[in-house]
């Protein structure tokens, strides 16, 4: 299916020039809003990183936690949270041990 809802079998309802003008305007709208979205993300990168950390720790976040994030405050624990209460995500490195092996295999 061709852009503007025209299919190959339908007759053209607009001239080539009008179709080109519409496509140009739509491209401009998309490019302006892409740049705007990119700027919003860059300007709020700290919030994005804090949200990432909260999601790693809690897996889901609620409205109150989002409010904390948007206000750039430490994220509160959810009411039903039974994990660690420090406002830092747990390191994934704590999930496994070296079983007494503190050197690479070739050094044993």
Buried (B, 14 or more C-beta within 10 A) or exposed (E): EEEEEBEEEEEEEEEEEEBEEEEEEEEEEEEEEEEEEEEEEEEBEEBEEBBEBBBEBBEEBEEEBBEBBEEEEEBBBBEEEEEEEEBEBEEEEEEEEEEEEEEEEEEE
